Amino acid sequence: MRHDKIDIPKSKQKERVVRKTWLIEPIIDFFSYVVLVGAYPILSGFFFFDQLEKKDHLVGASILFGLAFILGGLLLYSILNLDRLKRLNGELKDRNRQAIKDLTEKLGWTLQIHNQQVSVISPPWSWLSTNWGRQVVIIYDRQDILINSTSYGLHDMKSPFHWFGNRKLERIVMDNFEKEIKNDTPTKPISNSALRDATAHS
């Protein structure tokens, strides 16, 4: 997984995870995604027009063709939003970093990278789980954090088939981050005048 090649300044600017890669890598990914998105509509389209010429099984072929277009559209939407970062308000950067570290320990996840600019965490997985290849990137931008969850397959290719699972992981991190920030927020000290007033009325 290419979490060690994140371009932090560009990622903050575009609010998308931008990675430093060789030119050939995005080209290979592009053609792979084109084949992936186009395969279902094209194959079902051939079947549909073949059945149209034969005037046989038109209902089934039409349904299959429509479902293939819907699936292709969902995959395209997933691919276009794979690297999108969600912004969440936090506190000071050091407190945000500590909150991420604490919630990672409480969730039993693995902290792969943790520095002043970015943290990369991943949930536990087994051969029977769907968490293999999943990772959550947290970029620190002043008092905010930027979050993205991505699933990787073979050859570090980002998988568009885990959209809902990735969004669920983001929500888990965001909810727990807010709890950690709330718990770690120091209580505002009571001023001497307020303390005297409280004593006088007691």
KOLPA-971987 format. One record per atom (N, C-alpha, C): residue in one letter; x, y, z; atom name. Coordinates in Angstrom, 2 decimals, always signed. Last residue first. Layout:
<nodes>
   resn        px        py        pz   name
      a         X         Y         Z     CA
...
</nodes>
This chain:
<nodes>
   resn        px        py        pz   name
      s    -22.85    +30.53    +49.20      N
      s    -23.00    +29.18    +49.76     CA
      s    -23.38    +29.24    +51.23      C
      h    -22.29    +32.96    +48.23      N
      h    -23.68    +32.49    +48.12     CA
      h    -23.91    +31.13    +48.72      C
      a    -19.56    +33.15    +48.60      N
      a    -20.44    +34.07    +49.31     CA
      a    -21.89    +33.60    +49.30      C
      t    -18.55    +31.26    +46.86      N
      t    -18.39    +31.05    +48.31     CA
      t    -19.35    +31.92    +49.10      C
      a    -19.15    +32.42    +44.44      N
      a    -19.74    +31.13    +44.75     CA
      a    -19.67    +30.84    +46.23      C
      d    -17.59    +34.71    +44.61      N
      d    -19.05    +34.83    +44.51     CA
      d    -19.73    +33.53    +44.90      C
      r    -15.03    +33.56    +44.64      N
      r    -15.49    +34.32    +45.80     CA
      r    -17.00    +34.47    +45.81      C
      l    -14.98    +32.43    +42.08      N
      l    -14.87    +31.55    +43.24     CA
      l    -15.36    +32.27    +44.50      C
      a    -15.12    +34.66    +40.51      N
      a    -16.23    +33.72    +40.45     CA
      a    -16.20    +32.79    +41.65      C
      s    -12.66    +35.75    +41.17      N
      s    -13.88    +36.49    +41.48     CA
      s    -15.08    +35.58    +41.47      C
      n    -10.86    +33.81    +40.21      N
      n    -10.91    +34.10    +41.63     CA
      n    -12.20    +34.82    +42.03      C
      s    -12.31    +31.57    +37.75      N
      s    -11.61    +32.78    +38.15     CA
      s    -11.77    +33.01    +39.65      C
      i    -11.77    +28.23    +37.00      N
      i    -12.67    +29.18    +37.62     CA
      i    -11.87    +30.38    +38.10      C
      p    -10.70    +26.97    +33.78      N
      p    -10.46    +27.27    +35.19     CA
      p    -11.43    +28.33    +35.71      C
      k    -12.39    +24.63    +31.83      N
      k    -12.02    +26.03    +31.95     CA
      k    -11.84    +26.39    +33.41      C
      t    -10.99    +21.43    +31.39      N
      t    -12.04    +22.25    +31.98     CA
      t    -11.55    +23.67    +32.16      C
      p     -9.70    +20.32    +28.22      N
      p     -9.53    +20.70    +29.63     CA
      p    -10.66    +21.57    +30.12      C
      t    -10.70    +17.63    +26.30      N
      t    -10.78    +19.09    +26.41     CA
      t    -10.67    +19.51    +27.87      C
      d    -10.83    +14.93    +26.13      N
      d     -9.52    +15.51    +26.43     CA
      d     -9.56    +17.01    +26.59      C
      n    -13.43    +14.38    +25.44      N
      n    -12.95    +13.90    +26.74     CA
      n    -11.64    +14.57    +27.14      C
      k    -13.52    +15.52    +22.90      N
      k    -14.42    +16.01    +23.95     CA
      k    -13.92    +15.60    +25.33      C
      i    -11.65    +13.97    +21.56      N
      i    -11.43    +15.42    +21.68     CA
      i    -12.28    +15.98    +22.81      C
      e    -12.90    +11.47    +21.72      N
      e    -11.60    +11.67    +22.34     CA
      e    -11.32    +13.16    +22.56      C
      k    -15.25    +11.95    +20.24      N
      k    -15.33    +11.56    +21.65     CA
      k    -14.02    +11.81    +22.37      C
      e    -14.17    +12.52    +17.73      N
      e    -14.94    +13.55    +18.43     CA
      e    -15.08    +13.22    +19.92      C
      f    -13.03    +10.01    +17.18      N
      f    -12.18    +11.19    +17.29     CA
      f    -12.90    +12.30    +18.06      C
      n    -15.26     +8.40    +16.96      N
      n    -14.36     +8.18    +18.09     CA
      n    -13.41     +9.36    +18.28      C
      d    -16.34     +9.48    +14.58      N
      d    -17.13     +9.46    +15.82     CA
      d    -16.23     +9.31    +17.04      C
      m    -14.21     +9.07    +12.75      N
      m    -14.71    +10.41    +13.03     CA
      m    -15.49    +10.47    +14.35      C
      v    -13.93     +6.26    +12.74      N
      v    -12.82     +7.12    +13.16     CA
      v    -13.32     +8.50    +13.55      C
      i    -16.48     +5.52    +11.80      N
      i    -15.99     +5.01    +13.08     CA
      i    -14.88     +5.91    +13.61      C
      r    -16.51     +6.78     +9.31      N
      r    -17.47     +7.21    +10.32     CA
      r    -17.03     +6.73    +11.71      C
      e    -14.53     +5.31     +7.97      N
      e    -14.36     +6.75     +8.18     CA
      e    -15.28     +7.24     +9.30      C
      l    -15.77     +2.81     +7.94      N
      l    -14.54     +2.99     +8.70     CA
      l    -14.28     +4.47     +8.97      C
      k    -17.90     +3.40     +6.21      N
      k    -18.19     +2.99     +7.58     CA
      k    -16.95     +3.17     +8.46      C
      r    -16.59     +3.89     +3.85      N
      r    -17.30     +5.01     +4.48     CA
      r    -17.63     +4.68     +5.93      C
      n    -15.66     +1.30     +3.36      N
      n    -14.71     +2.38     +3.60     CA
      n    -15.37     +3.57     +4.28      C
      g    -18.08     -0.05     +2.92      N
      g    -17.22     -0.44     +4.02     CA
      g    -16.21     +0.64     +4.37      C
      f    -18.99     +1.22     +0.60      N
      f    -19.76     +1.36     +1.84     CA
      f    -18.91     +0.98     +3.06      C
      w    -16.90     +0.52     -1.27      N
      w    -17.31     +1.90     -1.01     CA
      w    -17.98     +2.04     +0.36      C
      h    -15.45     -1.56     -2.39      N
      h    -15.63     -1.51     -0.94     CA
      h    -16.07     -0.12     -0.48      C
      f    -14.80     -1.57     -5.03      N
      f    -15.89     -2.46     -4.62     CA
      f    -16.20     -2.38     -3.12      C
      p    -12.62     -0.26     -6.00      N
      p    -13.86     +0.50     -5.95     CA
      p    -15.04     -0.32     -5.42      C
      s     -9.35     -0.47     -4.70      N
      s    -10.55     -1.22     -5.06     CA
      s    -11.79     -0.34     -4.95      C
      k     -6.26     +0.48     -6.00      N
      k     -7.38     +0.84     -5.13     CA
      k     -8.65     +0.17     -5.63      C
      m     -3.47     -1.63     -6.18      N
      m     -4.57     -1.00     -6.91     CA
      m     -5.74     -0.75     -5.97      C
      d     -1.21     -2.92     -5.25      N
      d     -1.55     -1.62     -4.68     CA
      d     -2.64     -0.90     -5.47      C
      h     -1.17     -5.49     -6.28      N
      h     -0.33     -4.48     -6.91     CA
      h     -0.72     -3.06     -6.48      C
      l     -4.51     -6.29     -5.25      N
      l     -3.20     -6.69     -5.72     CA
      l     -2.49     -5.53     -6.41      C
      g     -6.11     -3.68     -3.41      N
      g     -6.05     -5.06     -3.88     CA
      g     -4.63     -5.41     -4.28      C
      y     -7.20     -1.60     -0.75      N
      y     -6.22     -1.93     -1.78     CA
      y     -6.28     -3.41     -2.12      C
      s     -9.48     +0.89     +0.21      N
      s     -9.15     -0.54     +0.19     CA
      s     -8.23     -0.82     -0.99      C
      t     -9.45     +3.80     +2.26      N
      t     -9.30     +3.18     +0.95     CA
      t     -8.98     +1.70     +1.13      C
      s    -10.63     +6.72     +3.77      N
      s    -10.44     +5.27     +3.90     CA
      s    -10.44     +4.64     +2.52      C
      n     -9.60     +9.85     +4.96      N
      n     -9.97     +9.03     +3.80     CA
      n     -9.69     +7.57     +4.11      C
      i     -9.78    +13.06     +6.47      N
      i     -9.86    +11.60     +6.59     CA
      i    -10.26    +10.95     +5.26      C
      l     -8.20    +15.70     +8.03      N
      l     -8.76    +15.24     +6.77     CA
      l     -8.67    +13.72     +6.75      C
      i     -8.75    +17.90    +10.76      N
      i     -8.17    +16.67    +10.24     CA
      i     -8.92    +16.30     +8.96      C
      d     -7.88    +21.23    +11.90      N
      d     -8.76    +20.24    +11.28     CA
      d     -7.99    +18.96    +10.98      C
      q     -6.12    +23.13    +12.71      N
      q     -6.97    +22.54    +13.75     CA
      q     -7.93    +21.50    +13.19      C
      r     -3.80    +22.27    +10.30      N
      r     -4.05    +23.23    +11.37     CA
      r     -4.91    +22.58    +12.46      C
      d     -4.37    +19.31     +9.28      N
      d     -4.37    +20.61     +8.62     CA
      d     -4.79    +21.66     +9.65      C
      y     -3.25    +16.08     +9.02      N
      y     -3.48    +17.17     +9.96     CA
      y     -3.31    +18.52     +9.27      C
      i     -4.84    +13.26     +7.67      N
      i     -3.91    +14.36     +7.43     CA
      i     -4.27    +15.52     +8.35      C
      i     -5.18     +9.91     +7.82      N
      i     -5.59    +11.13     +8.54     CA
      i     -4.50    +12.18     +8.34      C
      v     -6.33     +7.09     +6.15      N
      v     -5.34     +8.16     +6.15     CA
      v     -5.92     +9.37     +6.87      C
      v     -6.84     +3.75     +6.73      N
      v     -7.43     +5.07     +6.90     CA
      v     -6.30     +6.08     +7.01      C
      q     -7.12     +0.76     +4.77      N
      q     -6.36     +1.68     +5.59     CA
      q     -7.06     +3.03     +5.63      C
      r     -7.43     -2.66     +3.85      N
      r     -8.07     -1.37     +4.18     CA
      r     -7.12     -0.53     +5.04      C
      g     -6.39     -5.16     +3.42      N
      g     -6.06     -4.11     +2.46     CA
      g     -6.69     -2.77     +2.76      C
      w     -9.05     -6.83     +4.93      N
      w     -7.73     -6.96     +4.32     CA
      w     -7.51     -5.84     +3.30      C
      n    -11.56     -6.78     +5.97      N
      n    -10.71     -5.63     +6.25     CA
      n     -9.32     -5.74     +5.64      C
      t    -13.35     -8.80     +5.94      N
      t    -13.29     -7.98     +4.71     CA
      t    -12.37     -6.77     +4.90      C
      s    -12.26    -12.04     +7.24      N
      s    -12.80    -10.68     +7.36     CA
      s    -12.68     -9.96     +6.02      C
      l    -11.01    -14.44     +7.10      N
      l    -12.46    -14.47     +6.97     CA
      l    -13.08    -13.07     +7.05      C
      w     -8.37    -13.96     +7.56      N
      w     -8.72    -14.50     +6.25     CA
      w    -10.24    -14.51     +6.03      C
      s     -8.49    -10.78     +9.27      N
      s     -8.18    -12.21     +9.20     CA
      s     -8.61    -12.70     +7.83      C
      w     -7.47     -7.65    +10.70      N
      w     -8.11     -8.47     +9.69     CA
      w     -7.69     -9.92     +9.85      C
      p     -7.91     -4.43    +12.29      N
      p     -7.40     -5.81    +12.27     CA
      p     -8.14     -6.63    +11.22      C
      p     -7.57     -1.33    +10.38      N
      p     -8.28     -2.24    +11.30     CA
      p     -7.68     -3.63    +11.25      C
      s     -4.97     +1.13    +10.35      N
      s     -5.69     +0.05     +9.67     CA
      s     -6.36     -0.85    +10.69      C
      i     -3.75     +4.45     +9.74      N
      i     -4.16     +3.37    +10.64     CA
      i     -4.93     +2.33     +9.83      C
      v     -1.53     +7.02     +9.51      N
      v     -2.16     +5.96     +8.72     CA
      v     -2.47     +4.81     +9.65      C
      s     -1.22    +10.52     +9.80      N
      s     -1.30     +9.22    +10.46     CA
      s     -1.99     +8.25     +9.51      C
      v     +0.79    +13.40     +9.14      N
      v     -0.16    +12.38     +8.71     CA
      v     -0.09    +11.16     +9.63      C
      q     +2.46    +15.34    +10.34      N
      q     +1.65    +15.67     +9.17     CA
      q     +0.54    +14.67     +8.88      C
      q     +3.94    +14.38    +12.45      N
      q     +3.32    +15.70    +12.58     CA
      q     +2.35    +16.01    +11.46      C
      n     +3.04    +10.86    +12.43      N
      n     +3.99    +11.96    +12.58     CA
      n     +3.24    +13.29    +12.61      C
      h     +2.67     +7.67    +12.05      N
      h     +2.14     +8.67    +12.98     CA
      h     +3.19     +9.75    +13.17      C
      i     +1.66     +4.70    +10.45      N
      i     +2.44     +5.93    +10.37     CA
      i     +1.82     +6.93    +11.33      C
      q     +0.19     +2.57    +11.58      N
      q     +1.29     +2.32    +10.65     CA
      q     +2.23     +3.51    +10.52      C
      l     -1.38     +1.26    +14.13      N
      l     -0.90     +2.59    +13.75     CA
      l     +0.34     +2.41    +12.89      C
      t     -4.12     -0.90    +14.07      N
      t     -2.68     -0.76    +13.92     CA
      t     -2.32     +0.63    +13.45      C
      w     -6.71     -1.17    +16.64      N
      w     -6.22     -1.06    +15.27     CA
      w     -4.70     -0.91    +15.27      C
      g     -8.17     -1.14    +18.95      N
      g     -7.36     -2.31    +18.68     CA
      g     -6.85     -2.34    +17.25      C
      l     -9.53     +1.04    +19.81      N
      l    -10.19     +0.21    +18.81     CA
      l     -9.42     -1.07    +18.52      C
      k     -7.63     +2.13    +21.55      N
      k     -8.90     +1.66    +22.10     CA
      k     -9.64     +0.75    +21.11      C
      e     -5.59     +2.85    +19.75      N
      e     -5.33     +1.86    +20.80     CA
      e     -6.63     +1.28    +21.34      C
      t     -6.95     +4.79    +18.25      N
      t     -6.39     +3.61    +17.58     CA
      t     -6.14     +2.49    +18.59      C
      l     -7.50     +6.71    +20.14      N
      l     -8.64     +5.95    +19.59     CA
      l     -8.15     +4.71    +18.85      C
      d     -4.85     +7.63    +20.64      N
      d     -5.66     +7.02    +21.70     CA
      d     -6.79     +6.18    +21.13      C
      k     -4.10     +8.71    +18.15      N
      k     -3.32     +7.61    +18.75     CA
      k     -4.15     +6.87    +19.81      C
      i     -6.02    +10.71    +17.88      N
      i     -5.95     +9.63    +16.89     CA
      i     -5.19     +8.43    +17.46      C
      a     -5.32    +12.30    +20.07      N
      a     -6.66    +11.71    +20.01     CA
      a     -6.69    +10.54    +19.02      C
      q     -2.78    +13.16    +19.34      N
      q     -2.92    +12.30    +20.52     CA
      q     -4.27    +11.60    +20.52      C
      r     -3.46    +14.74    +17.15      N
      r     -2.59    +13.57    +16.97     CA
      r     -2.73    +12.60    +18.14      C
      n     -4.98    +16.72    +18.41      N
      n     -5.58    +15.88    +17.38     CA
      n     -4.78    +14.60    +17.18      C
      r     -3.02    +17.84    +20.02      N
      r     -4.15    +17.18    +20.66     CA
      r     -4.87    +16.27    +19.67      C
      d     -1.37    +18.93    +18.05      N
      d     -0.84    +17.90    +18.96     CA
      d     -1.96    +17.15    +19.66      C
      k     -3.15    +20.82    +16.83      N
      k     -2.63    +19.67    +16.09     CA
      k     -2.12    +18.56    +17.00      C
      l     -6.06    +21.71    +18.74      N
      l     -4.68    +21.92    +18.35     CA
      l     -4.12    +20.65    +17.72      C
      e     -8.99    +20.19    +17.42      N
      e     -8.40    +21.13    +18.35     CA
      e     -6.99    +21.46    +17.85      C
      g    -11.24    +19.95    +14.66      N
      g    -10.61    +19.37    +15.84     CA
      g    -10.13    +20.45    +16.79      C
      n    -13.55    +19.20    +12.07      N
      n    -12.97    +20.17    +13.00     CA
      n    -12.40    +19.47    +14.22      C
      l    -12.84    +17.40     +9.17      N
      l    -13.49    +17.37    +10.48     CA
      l    -12.77    +18.36    +11.40      C
      r    -13.31    +16.54     +5.78      N
      r    -12.74    +17.46     +6.76     CA
      r    -13.55    +17.42     +8.05      C
      k    -12.45    +13.81     +3.78      N
      k    -13.50    +14.46     +4.56     CA
      k    -12.85    +15.31     +5.65      C
      l    -11.10    +13.40     +0.54      N
      l    -10.86    +13.57     +1.97     CA
      l    -12.04    +14.28     +2.62      C
      r    -11.17    +11.04     -2.07      N
      r    -11.74    +12.25     -1.48     CA
      r    -11.53    +12.26     +0.03      C
      d    -10.34     +8.89     -3.54      N
      d     -9.32     +9.62     -2.79     CA
      d     -9.87    +10.85     -2.08      C
      l    -12.63     +7.85     -4.81      N
      l    -11.79     +6.99     -4.00     CA
      l    -10.87     +7.78     -3.07      C
      n    -14.42     +9.04     -6.52      N
      n    -14.37     +9.54     -5.15     CA
      n    -13.47     +8.71     -4.23      C
      l    -14.26     +7.74     -8.92      N
      l    -14.04     +9.18     -8.92     CA
      l    -13.89     +9.75     -7.52      C
      i    -14.99     +5.14     -8.11      N
      i    -13.63     +5.41     -8.57     CA
      i    -13.31     +6.90     -8.51      C
      s    -17.72     +5.47     -7.52      N
      s    -16.79     +5.04     -6.48     CA
      s    -15.36     +5.38     -6.86      C
      y    -18.73     +6.15    -10.03      N
      y    -18.85     +7.09     -8.92     CA
      y    -17.85     +6.76     -7.81      C
      l    -18.15     +3.74    -11.37      N
      l    -17.55     +4.99    -11.82     CA
      l    -17.59     +6.04    -10.71      C
      l    -19.77     +1.96     -9.97      N
      l    -18.32     +1.78     -9.95     CA
      l    -17.61     +3.05    -10.37      C
      l    -22.28     +2.99    -10.64      N
      l    -21.86     +2.96     -9.24     CA
      l    -20.35     +2.81     -9.12      C
      g    -22.25     +2.54    -13.43      N
      g    -22.35     +3.89    -12.90     CA
      g    -21.91     +3.98    -11.45      C
      g    -22.14     -0.25    -13.53      N
      g    -21.05     +0.54    -14.10     CA
      g    -21.06     +1.96    -13.57      C
      l    -24.62     -0.83    -12.36      N
      l    -23.39     -1.26    -11.70     CA
      l    -22.19     -0.46    -12.21      C
      i    -26.29     +0.26    -14.34      N
      i    -26.35     +0.77    -12.97     CA
      i    -25.07     +0.42    -12.22      C
      f    -25.59     -1.33    -16.51      N
      f    -25.36     +0.11    -16.57     CA
      f    -25.39     +0.72    -15.17      C
      a    -26.44     -3.81    -15.58      N
      a    -25.02     -3.62    -15.88     CA
      a    -24.68     -2.13    -15.96      C
      l    -29.18     -3.44    -15.41      N
      l    -28.41     -3.65    -14.17     CA
      l    -26.92     -3.43    -14.39      C
      g    -29.75     -3.23    -18.18      N
      g    -30.00     -2.11    -17.26     CA
      g    -29.21     -2.24    -15.97      C
      f    -29.05     -5.79    -19.07      N
      f    -28.40     -4.61    -19.64     CA
      f    -28.56     -3.41    -18.72      C
      l    -30.85     -7.37    -17.62      N
      l    -29.41     -7.55    -17.42     CA
      l    -28.64     -6.34    -17.92      C
      i    -33.25     -6.45    -18.72      N
      i    -32.99     -6.28    -17.28     CA
      i    -31.50     -6.39    -16.99      C
      s    -32.89     -7.26    -21.39      N
      s    -33.07     -5.84    -21.06     CA
      s    -32.77     -5.57    -19.59      C
      a    -32.77    -10.03    -21.14      N
      a    -31.61     -9.31    -21.67     CA
      a    -31.69     -7.83    -21.34      C
      g    -35.37    -10.57    -20.19      N
      g    -34.19    -10.90    -19.37     CA
      g    -32.95    -10.14    -19.83      C
      v    -36.83     -9.64    -22.43      N
      v    -37.06     -9.09    -21.09     CA
      v    -35.83     -9.33    -20.20      C
      l    -35.96    -11.16    -24.62      N
      l    -35.72     -9.71    -24.60     CA
      l    -35.88     -9.11    -23.20      C
      h    -35.83    -13.84    -25.49      N
      h    -35.41    -13.48    -24.14     CA
      h    -35.12    -11.98    -24.01      C
      d    -35.52    -12.98    -28.92      N
      d    -35.70    -14.03    -27.92     CA
      d    -35.15    -13.55    -26.58      C
      k    -34.81    -11.90    -31.38      N
      k    -36.13    -11.66    -30.81     CA
      k    -36.49    -12.74    -29.79      C
      k    -32.35    -11.95    -32.46      N
      k    -33.05    -13.23    -32.43     CA
      k    -34.49    -13.08    -31.97      C
      e    -31.72     -9.30    -32.04      N
      e    -31.75     -9.81    -33.41     CA
      e    -32.51    -11.13    -33.48      C
      l    -31.81     -9.28    -29.28      N
      l    -32.72     -8.41    -30.03     CA
      l    -32.83     -8.87    -31.48      C
      q    -29.75    -10.93    -28.54      N
      q    -31.11    -11.39    -28.28     CA
      q    -32.13    -10.55    -29.04      C
      d    -27.69     -9.22    -29.35      N
      d    -27.79    -10.56    -29.92     CA
      d    -29.20    -11.12    -29.73      C
      f    -28.12     -7.06    -27.71      N
      f    -28.33     -6.88    -29.16     CA
      f    -28.40     -8.23    -29.88      C
      f    -27.51     -8.30    -25.20      N
      f    -28.82     -7.68    -25.45     CA
      f    -29.09     -7.57    -26.96      C
      f    -24.84     -9.11    -25.46      N
      f    -25.88    -10.10    -25.24     CA
      f    -27.27     -9.55    -25.58      C
      f    -23.63     -6.62    -25.74      N
      f    -23.51     -7.61    -26.81     CA
      f    -24.61     -8.66    -26.70      C
      g    -24.31     -5.56    -23.22      N
      g    -24.82     -4.94    -24.44     CA
      g    -24.74     -5.89    -25.62      C
      s    -22.87     -7.09    -21.46      N
      s    -24.33     -7.23    -21.43     CA
      s    -24.96     -6.61    -22.66      C
      l    -20.33     -6.15    -22.24      N
      l    -20.67     -7.57    -22.37     CA
      l    -22.18     -7.79    -22.37      C
      i    -20.61     -3.37    -21.66      N
      i    -20.27     -3.84    -23.00     CA
      i    -20.68     -5.30    -23.20      C
      p    -21.27     -3.17    -18.89      N
      p    -22.20     -2.68    -19.93     CA
      p    -21.90     -3.23    -21.31      C
      y    -18.89     -4.56    -17.81      N
      y    -20.26     -5.03    -17.57     CA
      y    -21.24     -4.49    -18.62      C
      a    -16.60     -3.08    -18.73      N
      a    -16.78     -4.50    -19.04     CA
      a    -18.23     -4.94    -18.91      C
      g    -16.25     -0.45    -17.91      N
      g    -16.89     -0.71    -19.19     CA
      g    -17.21     -2.16    -19.47      C
      v    -14.98     -0.63    -15.43      N
      v    -16.29     +0.05    -15.54     CA
      v    -17.01     -0.34    -16.82      C
      l    -12.63     -2.06    -16.14      N
      l    -13.50     -2.53    -15.08     CA
      l    -14.91     -1.93    -15.21      C
      v    -11.45     -0.51    -18.13      N
      v    -11.87     -1.88    -18.45     CA
      v    -12.88     -2.37    -17.42      C
      v    -10.99     +1.78    -16.59      N
      v    -11.81     +1.86    -17.80     CA
      v    -12.34     +0.48    -18.18      C
      y     -9.25     +0.78    -14.64      N
      y    -10.58     +1.23    -14.24     CA
      y    -11.51     +1.34    -15.44      C
      s     -7.02     +0.24    -16.24      N
      s     -7.64     -0.84    -15.47     CA
      s     -9.06     -0.46    -15.07      C
      f     -6.37     +2.74    -17.20      N
      f     -6.84     +1.73    -18.15     CA
      f     -7.50     +0.56    -17.43      C
      f     -5.62     +3.93    -14.70      N
      f     -6.68     +4.49    -15.54     CA
      f     -7.24     +3.44    -16.49      C
      d     -3.46     +2.36    -13.81      N
      d     -4.70     +2.41    -13.02     CA
      d     -5.86     +2.90    -13.88      C
      i     -1.60     +3.00    -15.81      N
      i     -2.06     +1.62    -15.66     CA
      i     -3.37     +1.57    -14.89      C
      i     -1.34     +5.72    -15.22      N
      i     -1.80     +5.30    -16.56     CA
      i     -2.34     +3.88    -16.49      C
      p     -0.32     +5.79    -12.63      N
      p     -1.68     +6.28    -12.87     CA
      p     -2.22     +5.89    -14.24      C
      e     +2.26     +4.46    -13.32      N
      e     +1.30     +3.90    -12.37     CA
      e     -0.11     +4.45    -12.57      C
      i     +3.87     +5.95    -15.02      N
      i     +3.25     +4.74    -15.55     CA
      i     +2.16     +4.21    -14.64      C
      l     +4.94     +7.96    -13.45      N
      l     +3.93     +8.31    -14.45     CA
      l     +3.19     +7.08    -14.94      C
      w     +5.20     +7.06     -9.99      N
      w     +5.76     +7.11    -11.33     CA
      w     +4.63     +7.36    -12.32      C
      t     +3.80     +9.20     -7.42      N
      t     +3.96     +7.93     -8.13     CA
      t     +4.70     +8.15     -9.44      C
      k     +2.65    +10.46     -4.59      N
      k     +3.80    +10.63     -5.47     CA
      k     +4.07     +9.28     -6.14      C
      r     -0.88    +11.10     -4.29      N
      r     +0.30    +10.27     -4.05     CA
      r     +1.41    +10.57     -5.06      C
      v     -3.36    +12.73     -2.59      N
      v     -2.49    +12.80     -3.78     CA
      v     -1.21    +12.05     -3.46      C
      v     -6.51    +12.59     -1.51      N
      v     -5.21    +11.97     -1.24     CA
      v     -4.41    +11.94     -2.54      C
      r     -8.00    +15.82     -1.52      N
      r     -7.97    +14.47     -2.05     CA
      r     -6.59    +13.90     -1.73      C
      e     -7.94    +18.53     -1.22      N
      e     -8.79    +17.73     -0.34     CA
      e     -9.05    +16.35     -0.95      C
      k     -6.15    +20.10     -2.49      N
      k     -7.21    +19.52     -3.32     CA
      k     -8.25    +18.75     -2.49      C
      q     -4.52    +20.89     -0.32      N
      q     -5.04    +21.87     -1.26     CA
      q     -6.25    +21.34     -2.03      C
      k     -3.82    +18.51     +0.94      N
      k     -4.56    +19.53     +1.67     CA
      k     -5.24    +20.50     +0.72      C
      s     -2.41    +17.30     -1.17      N
      s     -3.59    +16.63     -0.62     CA
      s     -4.45    +17.63     +0.16      C
      k     -0.27    +19.01     -1.51      N
      k     -1.26    +18.90     -2.58     CA
      k     -2.54    +18.24     -2.08      C
      p     +1.10    +18.57     +1.00      N
      p     +0.61    +19.89     +0.60     CA
      p     -0.47    +19.83     -0.49      C
      i     +1.55    +15.62     +0.96      N
      i     +0.73    +16.29     +1.96     CA
      i     +0.23    +17.66     +1.51      C
      d     +1.56    +13.05     -0.98      N
      d     +1.98    +14.44     -1.13     CA
      d     +1.07    +15.27     -0.23      C
      i     +2.51     +9.88     +0.12      N
      i     +1.44    +10.87     +0.08     CA
      i     +2.05    +12.27     -0.03      C
      k     +3.86     +7.47     +0.29      N
      k     +4.14     +8.36     -0.84     CA
      k     +3.07     +9.45     -0.98      C
      d     +3.15     +5.58     +2.10      N
      d     +4.38     +6.32     +2.39     CA
      d     +4.73     +7.29     +1.28      C
      h     +1.01     +4.18     +1.23      N
      h     +0.74     +5.24     +2.19     CA
      h     +1.97     +6.06     +2.51      C
      r     +0.53     +2.22     -0.80      N
      r     +1.41     +3.34     -1.03     CA
      r     +1.16     +4.49     -0.06      C
      m     +0.83     -1.19     +0.00      N
      m     +0.00     +0.00     +0.00     CA
      m     +0.87     +1.24     +0.00      C
</nodes>
